[in-house]
Amino acid sequence: MKKENLMDGYDEMDGYEKVDLYNPEIINKLSPLYRTILETIGEDPDREGLLDTPVRVSKAIQFLTHGYDLNPDDILRSATFEQEDYRQMVLVKDIEIYSMCEHHMIPFFGKAHVAYIPNKHIVGLSKIPRVVDAFARRLQVQERLTTQIKNCIQDALQPLGVAVVIEALHLCMAMRGIQKQNSVTTTSDFTGAFLKEKTRAEFMHLIGSKLH
């Protein structure tokens, strides 16, 4: 993705400069398509409020799907360290996720809880949310997202086990279709030590507990 130094609507005289990242070639391809969509649904793309909407939406969809430009395996391997002594659970919970359902291209969002048990190697803690984001910022289904995160951590670190639980609200259920606004979908996937009932129960207890 390339850099745009000054966004529309801001200038240096305002004392505010917004930096955005996008690929101009993709913007040029998408913008006419979004203009056609506006016309097709009965809107006037030339009215004041919609003049820049095709460009804005094109930039937004690039950001919402920027996970395609990221390599989750490289993210993990960039901050992997040897740690021979620690073989207890490492848990990062309440990781915010924002993704888009591939069936309707409507958002779903919620929280991911990810744990692993090291086997000679640990990873920088910030890399786990980055991996979650790299997979989430694509067109997704929650079930595949859960498994992709698990597989990536298992393959990159070769730990004694990995656990992933995702809880999400799907706007394709809340805004359209069955229109159930409070339905939350939970998915889970486990490897290794987390297949044992005792370890999995400890993980489930920790993700449900509060430290304050």
Secondary structure, DSSP 8 states (H G I E B T S, - for coil): -EEESS-TT--GGGT----EEE-HHHHHHHHHHHHHHHHHTT--TTSGGGTTHHHHHHHHHHHHTGGGG--HHHHHHTTEEEESS--S-EEEEEEEEEEEETTT--EEEEEEEEEEE-SEEEE-TTHHHHHHHHHHSSEE-HHHHHHHHHHHHHHHH--SEEEEEEEEEEHHHHTSTT--TT--EEEEEE-GGGGSHHHHHHHHHHHH----
